[in-house]
Amino acid sequence: MTGAPPDTAVPSPEFAALAVEAAAHWGEAAPPELIGERENVVFAVDLPAGRAALRLHRRGYQTEDAVRSELWWMEALAAAGVSVPPPLRTRDGALLARLADGRLASAIAWAPGVPMGSGGVPLPGTLAERADLHRRLGRLLAEVHVATDRLTLPPAFQRPHWDIEGLLGEAPRWGRFWENPCLTAGEAALLGEARHDLRTRFADHAAAGADQGLVHSDALRENVLVDGGRLTLIDFDDSGFGFRLYDLGAALAQSAEDPDLPAYLDALVQGYTTLRPVDAQDRALIPAFMLMRTLASVGWAVPRFAADNPRHRLYIDRAAGIARRWLGGALDGL
């Protein structure tokens, strides 16, 4: 789904064979090229309908109905003119293919462009250029929300919930971040305090009539492709029902330590409010949702990386630093 070249890594024989089997559901194709093994194993492949990202879905992460719902939503957004790559249907007209071993596969149209950036690396360009990227991203997220609210979801539509319980309950969607075994006792206490503070604030937000609905939930830099003046939002794998402000917070999570964060927040809100309102109280909560996204990553890392993997420390340091700033009031008035 990205214009970047595929990895030169060679897939395991198992995945290589599965990719060939999967591609056949969309028609004759050249051997798929591995892009990466993340939540799903993803290949670049040239199909009769065009170049595509072929996904071998991770077992047990989403139900079949949930994956089909993700693809239905992307197809509907693309049909509404939102800059989202549509899924390609199989030769039989299906959104999903089931392989002989039971694994699910899907194909997403290839989107041109390069990622907006990556975590831990300063964004390129002048401040004006970087702010303009965030302004356009804010508008794109608003376009997603506006178009979604005009849809009638099919009866079997199923996606996870990024509500208060899904983010901060006893069994959050991405795990009990405050129990990551790599946390020090002080860090665990800090993240626990942040959790309780956010629960109160999000409950108040919900009680005040918070805008909720389907959200992308993962608008990180890697999932925003830039092709000249056009932005494309990719990777809806973790999309679900939740607070609309969570999309804005997630879009800023990798910039939380950037000295230009206030400018990015201003620009993001400016772009978003060209289509949807954000009042002063909502705006003040965006840093809380930014913190929430970094906390969730601390839980996400637990089943994916060994305890000695340095990515744990990267996620923990970021989340702890933002939590201290939030609880100390340093993020007020951004």
Kinemage of the C-alpha trace (Angstrom):
@kinemage 1
@onewidth
@group {chain A} dominant
@subgroup {mainchain}
@vectorlist {calphas} color= white
{ca met a 1} P 0.000 0.000 0.000
{ca thr a 2} L 3.007 2.237 0.009
{ca gly a 3} L 5.121 3.537 -2.817
{ca ala a 4} L 8.283 2.534 -0.946
{ca pro a 5} L 10.133 -0.472 -2.401
{ca pro a 6} L 9.474 -3.862 -0.822
{ca asp a 7} L 11.909 -5.350 1.668
{ca thr a 8} L 14.674 -7.448 0.194
{ca ala a 9} L 14.110 -9.988 2.970
{ca val a 10} L 13.150 -13.438 1.800
{ca pro a 11} L 9.917 -14.791 3.272
{ca ser a 12} L 9.836 -18.173 4.948
{ca pro a 13} L 8.935 -21.035 2.596
{ca glu a 14} L 5.610 -21.345 4.432
{ca phe a 15} L 4.619 -17.719 3.870
{ca ala a 16} L 5.953 -17.689 0.305
{ca ala a 17} L 3.736 -20.652 -0.560
{ca leu a 18} L 0.738 -19.119 1.202
{ca ala a 19} L 1.208 -15.854 -0.703
{ca val a 20} L 1.194 -17.673 -4.045
{ca glu a 21} L -1.938 -19.584 -3.004
{ca ala a 22} L -3.593 -16.360 -1.841
{ca ala a 23} L -2.750 -14.388 -4.994
{ca ala a 24} L -4.448 -17.039 -7.119
{ca his a 25} L -7.796 -15.997 -5.631
{ca trp a 26} L -7.373 -12.665 -7.423
{ca gly a 27} L -6.039 -14.136 -10.688
{ca glu a 28} L -2.701 -14.895 -12.280
{ca ala a 29} L 0.159 -13.011 -10.695
{ca ala a 30} L 3.926 -12.792 -10.650
{ca pro a 31} L 5.571 -14.144 -7.483
{ca pro a 32} L 4.639 -11.861 -4.556
{ca glu a 33} L 7.413 -9.765 -2.978
{ca leu a 34} L 7.654 -9.568 0.801
{ca ile a 35} L 7.037 -6.112 2.280
{ca gly a 36} L 7.121 -7.019 5.942
{ca glu a 37} L 5.971 -9.282 8.735
{ca arg a 38} L 4.082 -7.172 11.248
{ca glu a 39} L 0.536 -7.723 12.521
{ca asn a 40} L -0.031 -9.381 9.152
{ca val a 41} L 2.462 -10.763 6.652
{ca val a 42} L 2.248 -8.352 3.722
{ca phe a 43} L 3.414 -8.850 0.132
{ca ala a 44} L 3.460 -6.593 -2.914
{ca val a 45} L 1.859 -8.317 -5.878
{ca asp a 46} L 0.785 -7.419 -9.412
{ca leu a 47} L -2.751 -8.673 -9.989
{ca pro a 48} L -5.000 -8.397 -13.060
{ca ala a 49} L -6.824 -5.555 -11.256
{ca gly a 50} L -3.544 -3.742 -10.545
{ca arg a 51} L -0.704 -3.633 -8.054
{ca ala a 52} L -1.784 -4.518 -4.534
{ca ala a 53} L -0.709 -5.179 -0.981
{ca leu a 54} L -1.554 -8.823 -0.322
{ca arg a 55} L -2.142 -9.490 3.373
{ca leu a 56} L -1.938 -12.856 5.114
{ca his a 57} L -3.871 -12.053 8.266
{ca arg a 58} L -2.465 -12.863 11.676
{ca arg a 59} L -4.330 -15.764 13.226
{ca gly a 60} L -6.612 -14.888 16.112
{ca tyr a 61} L -6.110 -11.128 16.010
{ca gln a 62} L -9.408 -10.264 14.328
{ca thr a 63} L -12.457 -12.406 13.626
{ca glu a 64} L -13.459 -13.093 10.037
{ca asp a 65} L -16.441 -10.747 10.410
{ca ala a 66} L -14.173 -8.027 11.799
{ca val a 67} L -11.705 -8.274 8.898
{ca arg a 68} L -14.536 -8.285 6.380
{ca ser a 69} L -15.997 -5.223 8.109
{ca glu a 70} L -12.661 -3.401 7.904
{ca leu a 71} L -12.540 -4.050 4.162
{ca trp a 72} L -16.180 -3.061 3.678
{ca trp a 73} L -15.503 0.251 5.431
{ca met a 74} L -12.408 0.971 3.334
{ca glu a 75} L -14.325 0.178 0.156
{ca ala a 76} L -17.169 2.491 1.201
{ca leu a 77} L -14.788 5.325 2.105
{ca ala a 78} L -12.947 5.052 -1.210
{ca ala a 79} L -16.289 5.034 -3.065
{ca ala a 80} L -17.210 8.241 -1.208
{ca gly a 81} L -14.057 9.924 -2.511
{ca val a 82} L -11.965 9.706 0.673
{ca ser a 83} L -8.248 9.165 0.053
{ca val a 84} L -8.155 5.555 1.242
{ca pro a 85} L -6.973 2.596 -0.871
{ca pro a 86} L -9.904 0.268 -1.606
{ca pro a 87} L -9.762 -3.496 -1.204
{ca leu a 88} L -9.666 -5.553 -4.395
{ca arg a 89} L -12.322 -8.222 -4.632
{ca thr a 90} L -11.442 -11.792 -5.536
{ca arg a 91} L -12.422 -13.402 -8.841
{ca asp a 92} L -15.570 -14.554 -7.040
{ca gly a 93} L -16.395 -11.028 -5.878
{ca ala a 94} L -15.459 -11.613 -2.227
{ca leu a 95} L -13.566 -9.220 0.041
{ca leu a 96} L -11.694 -12.074 1.728
{ca ala a 97} L -10.149 -15.370 0.694
{ca arg a 98} L -9.737 -18.325 3.009
{ca leu a 99} L -6.632 -20.400 2.369
{ca ala a 100} L -6.302 -24.165 2.646
{ca asp a 101} L -4.779 -23.892 6.133
{ca gly a 102} L -7.662 -21.684 7.329
{ca arg a 103} L -5.758 -18.389 7.239
{ca leu a 104} L -7.527 -15.330 5.816
{ca ala a 105} L -6.068 -13.239 2.994
{ca ser a 106} L -7.045 -9.895 1.493
{ca ala a 107} L -5.704 -7.545 -1.173
{ca ile a 108} L -5.628 -3.739 -0.941
{ca ala a 109} L -5.009 -1.493 -3.951
{ca trp a 110} L -1.490 -0.072 -3.993
{ca ala a 111} L -1.417 3.584 -2.925
{ca pro a 112} L 1.242 5.921 -4.315
{ca gly a 113} L 3.489 7.966 -2.085
{ca val a 114} L 5.954 7.621 0.756
{ca pro a 115} L 5.255 7.576 4.501
{ca met a 116} L 4.895 10.965 6.168
{ca gly a 117} L 7.701 9.915 8.508
{ca ser a 118} L 8.627 7.389 11.153
{ca gly a 119} L 8.693 7.326 14.915
{ca gly a 120} L 11.800 8.681 16.598
{ca val a 121} L 12.962 10.546 13.476
{ca pro a 122} L 12.362 14.309 13.115
{ca leu a 123} L 10.017 15.218 10.292
{ca pro a 124} L 11.772 16.772 7.280
{ca gly a 125} L 11.114 20.191 5.824
{ca thr a 126} L 10.494 23.640 7.216
{ca leu a 127} L 8.088 24.231 10.083
{ca ala a 128} L 5.589 25.682 7.607
{ca glu a 129} L 5.798 22.530 5.487
{ca arg a 130} L 5.438 20.233 8.490
{ca ala a 131} L 2.497 22.212 9.810
{ca asp a 132} L 0.851 22.025 6.393
{ca leu a 133} L 1.184 18.227 6.465
{ca his a 134} L -0.668 18.161 9.783
{ca arg a 135} L -3.309 20.544 8.468
{ca arg a 136} L -3.977 18.235 5.530
{ca leu a 137} L -3.958 15.205 7.816
{ca gly a 138} L -6.515 16.852 10.088
{ca arg a 139} L -8.800 17.444 7.126
{ca leu a 140} L -8.341 13.856 5.902
{ca leu a 141} L -9.329 12.474 9.312
{ca ala a 142} L -12.389 14.733 9.287
{ca glu a 143} L -13.259 13.441 5.807
{ca val a 144} L -13.107 9.879 7.149
{ca his a 145} L -15.432 10.749 10.028
{ca val a 146} L -17.886 12.739 7.896
{ca ala a 147} L -18.124 10.064 5.203
{ca thr a 148} L -18.502 7.336 7.830
{ca asp a 149} L -21.410 9.059 9.523
{ca arg a 150} L -23.270 9.004 6.201
{ca leu a 151} L -22.964 5.219 5.886
{ca thr a 152} L -25.410 2.574 6.968
{ca leu a 153} L -23.337 -0.258 8.377
{ca pro a 154} L -24.324 -3.799 7.351
{ca pro a 155} L -25.913 -6.011 10.043
{ca ala a 156} L -22.831 -8.207 10.452
{ca phe a 157} L -20.456 -5.252 10.807
{ca gln a 158} L -18.027 -5.937 13.653
{ca arg a 159} L -15.000 -4.008 14.853
{ca pro a 160} L -13.226 -3.684 18.229
{ca his a 161} L -14.128 -0.911 20.656
{ca trp a 162} L -11.701 1.854 21.599
{ca asp a 163} L -14.031 3.198 24.284
{ca ile a 164} L -13.149 3.746 27.938
{ca glu a 165} L -13.100 0.025 28.690
{ca gly a 166} L -11.206 -0.798 25.498
{ca leu a 167} L -8.560 1.781 26.347
{ca leu a 168} L -8.457 1.894 30.150
{ca gly a 169} L -10.541 -0.960 31.532
{ca glu a 170} L -9.344 -4.075 33.314
{ca ala a 171} L -8.697 -5.802 29.981
{ca pro a 172} L -7.734 -3.126 27.425
{ca arg a 173} L -7.669 -4.048 23.754
{ca trp a 174} L -3.862 -3.837 23.644
{ca gly a 175} L -3.207 -5.180 27.116
{ca arg a 176} L -2.675 -3.960 30.683
{ca phe a 177} L 0.021 -1.404 29.907
{ca trp a 178} L 0.559 -0.578 33.590
{ca glu a 179} L 1.765 -4.182 34.092
{ca asn a 180} L 4.437 -4.303 31.376
{ca pro a 181} L 7.200 -6.324 33.119
{ca cys a 182} L 9.855 -3.889 31.895
{ca leu a 183} L 8.415 -1.038 33.971
{ca thr a 184} L 10.176 0.043 37.137
{ca ala a 185} L 7.987 0.293 40.234
{ca gly a 186} L 7.952 4.070 39.886
{ca glu a 187} L 6.980 3.899 36.226
{ca ala a 188} L 4.207 1.399 36.955
{ca ala a 189} L 2.818 3.745 39.606
{ca leu a 190} L 3.050 6.706 37.221
{ca leu a 191} L 1.240 4.901 34.413
{ca gly a 192} L -1.381 3.691 36.881
{ca glu a 193} L -1.967 7.260 38.044
{ca ala a 194} L -2.285 8.407 34.431
{ca arg a 195} L -4.763 5.609 33.766
{ca his a 196} L -7.030 6.676 36.609
{ca asp a 197} L -6.824 10.345 35.602
{ca leu a 198} L -7.712 9.540 31.985
{ca arg a 199} L -10.633 7.341 33.004
{ca thr a 200} L -12.168 10.277 34.847
{ca arg a 201} L -11.560 12.733 32.030
{ca phe a 202} L -12.839 10.397 29.300
{ca ala a 203} L -15.926 9.561 31.368
{ca asp a 204} L -16.664 13.277 31.691
{ca his a 205} L -16.053 13.673 27.941
{ca ala a 206} L -18.502 10.854 27.156
{ca ala a 207} L -21.109 12.252 29.552
{ca ala a 208} L -20.864 15.634 27.834
{ca gly a 209} L -21.898 14.080 24.520
{ca ala a 210} L -18.506 13.176 23.035
{ca asp a 211} L -18.354 12.576 19.296
{ca gln a 212} L -17.978 8.811 18.951
{ca gly a 213} L -18.109 6.429 16.010
{ca leu a 214} L -15.772 4.498 13.768
{ca val a 215} L -12.144 5.649 14.008
{ca his a 216} L -8.947 4.650 12.249
{ca ser a 217} L -7.158 4.675 15.650
{ca asp a 218} L -3.653 4.341 14.182
{ca ala a 219} L -2.909 7.442 12.093
{ca leu a 220} L 0.814 7.274 12.843
{ca arg a 221} L 3.301 8.743 10.379
{ca glu a 222} L 3.960 5.358 8.755
{ca asn a 223} L 0.257 5.024 7.947
{ca val a 224} L -0.039 8.360 6.132
{ca leu a 225} L 1.337 8.336 2.592
{ca val a 226} L 2.404 11.595 0.945
{ca asp a 227} L 2.277 11.903 -2.842
{ca gly a 228} L 2.826 15.535 -3.731
{ca gly a 229} L -0.168 17.425 -2.371
{ca arg a 230} L -2.196 14.279 -1.703
{ca leu a 231} L -2.296 12.326 1.557
{ca thr a 232} L -3.603 8.759 1.749
{ca leu a 233} L -4.548 6.978 4.963
{ca ile a 234} L -3.634 3.279 5.035
{ca asp a 235} L -3.633 0.337 7.480
{ca phe a 236} L -7.120 0.078 8.985
{ca asp a 237} L -6.183 -3.134 10.789
{ca asp a 238} L -6.880 -1.641 14.235
{ca ser a 239} L -9.854 0.508 13.291
{ca gly a 240} L -12.903 0.321 15.516
{ca phe a 241} L -15.559 2.195 17.456
{ca gly a 242} L -14.361 4.902 19.792
{ca phe a 243} L -13.811 8.570 20.539
{ca arg a 244} L -13.212 10.641 17.418
{ca leu a 245} L -10.574 12.664 19.287
{ca tyr a 246} L -8.526 9.477 19.612
{ca asp a 247} L -7.671 9.765 15.902
{ca leu a 248} L -6.272 13.254 16.502
{ca gly a 249} L -4.315 12.139 19.554
{ca ala a 250} L -2.846 9.137 17.739
{ca ala a 251} L -1.764 11.396 14.872
{ca leu a 252} L 0.357 13.405 17.342
{ca ala a 253} L 1.723 10.545 19.461
{ca gln a 254} L 5.066 10.333 17.638
{ca ser a 255} L 5.478 14.110 17.905
{ca ala a 256} L 4.821 14.322 21.645
{ca glu a 257} L 8.470 15.153 22.395
{ca asp a 258} L 8.914 17.473 19.404
{ca pro a 259} L 9.350 21.141 20.384
{ca asp a 260} L 7.035 22.008 17.487
{ca leu a 261} L 4.153 19.954 18.937
{ca pro a 262} L 2.024 23.099 19.602
{ca ala a 263} L 2.285 24.070 15.924
{ca tyr a 264} L 1.361 20.545 14.816
{ca leu a 265} L -1.640 20.501 17.138
{ca asp a 266} L -2.790 23.900 15.879
{ca ala a 267} L -2.496 22.772 12.271
{ca leu a 268} L -4.181 19.409 12.859
{ca val a 269} L -7.169 21.106 14.510
{ca gln a 270} L -7.315 23.769 11.792
{ca gly a 271} L -7.564 21.086 9.137
{ca tyr a 272} L -10.090 19.034 11.066
{ca thr a 273} L -12.366 21.979 11.791
{ca thr a 274} L -12.778 22.772 8.111
{ca leu a 275} L -15.345 19.938 8.203
{ca arg a 276} L -16.127 19.120 11.853
{ca pro a 277} L -16.267 21.244 15.013
{ca val a 278} L -13.745 21.024 17.835
{ca asp a 279} L -14.631 23.240 20.787
{ca ala a 280} L -12.196 24.487 23.423
{ca gln a 281} L -12.915 21.588 25.787
{ca asp a 282} L -12.360 19.034 23.029
{ca arg a 283} L -9.117 20.650 21.976
{ca ala a 284} L -7.841 20.576 25.564
{ca leu a 285} L -8.402 16.798 25.605
{ca ile a 286} L -6.374 16.014 22.471
{ca pro a 287} L -3.107 15.805 24.482
{ca ala a 288} L -4.887 13.309 26.777
{ca phe a 289} L -5.701 11.116 23.790
{ca met a 290} L -2.111 11.531 22.595
{ca leu a 291} L -0.969 10.251 25.995
{ca met a 292} L -3.510 7.445 25.756
{ca arg a 293} L -2.038 6.248 22.449
{ca thr a 294} L 1.464 6.115 23.931
{ca leu a 295} L 0.201 4.209 26.981
{ca ala a 296} L -1.541 1.676 24.738
{ca ser a 297} L 1.746 1.046 22.920
{ca val a 298} L 3.362 -0.011 26.206
{ca gly a 299} L 0.751 -2.771 26.469
{ca trp a 300} L 0.891 -3.620 22.764
{ca ala a 301} L 4.618 -4.385 23.004
{ca val a 302} L 4.321 -7.052 25.722
{ca pro a 303} L 3.250 -10.070 23.611
{ca arg a 304} L 5.265 -8.955 20.583
{ca phe a 305} L 8.810 -8.420 21.895
{ca ala a 306} L 11.130 -10.243 24.229
{ca ala a 307} L 11.712 -8.540 27.566
{ca asp a 308} L 15.213 -7.432 26.531
{ca asn a 309} L 14.045 -5.807 23.282
{ca pro a 310} L 14.957 -2.088 23.352
{ca arg a 311} L 11.569 -1.158 21.880
{ca his a 312} L 10.034 -1.699 25.309
{ca arg a 313} L 12.221 1.031 26.739
{ca leu a 314} L 11.437 3.344 23.810
{ca tyr a 315} L 7.677 2.998 24.376
{ca ile a 316} L 7.963 3.217 28.163
{ca asp a 317} L 10.201 6.293 28.170
{ca arg a 318} L 7.886 8.114 25.768
{ca ala a 319} L 4.725 7.224 27.685
{ca ala a 320} L 6.250 8.002 31.084
{ca gly a 321} L 7.579 11.341 29.904
{ca ile a 322} L 4.234 12.399 28.473
{ca ala a 323} L 2.390 11.133 31.564
{ca arg a 324} L 4.575 13.275 33.821
{ca arg a 325} L 3.932 16.333 31.653
{ca trp a 326} L 0.195 15.676 31.512
{ca leu a 327} L -0.230 15.055 35.229
{ca gly a 328} L 1.980 18.037 36.040
{ca gly a 329} L -0.069 20.352 33.840
{ca ala a 330} L 2.724 20.991 31.338
{ca leu a 331} L 0.453 20.044 28.425
{ca asp a 332} L -2.344 22.391 29.476
{ca gly a 333} L -3.047 25.168 27.041
{ca leu a 334} L -1.282 23.645 24.055
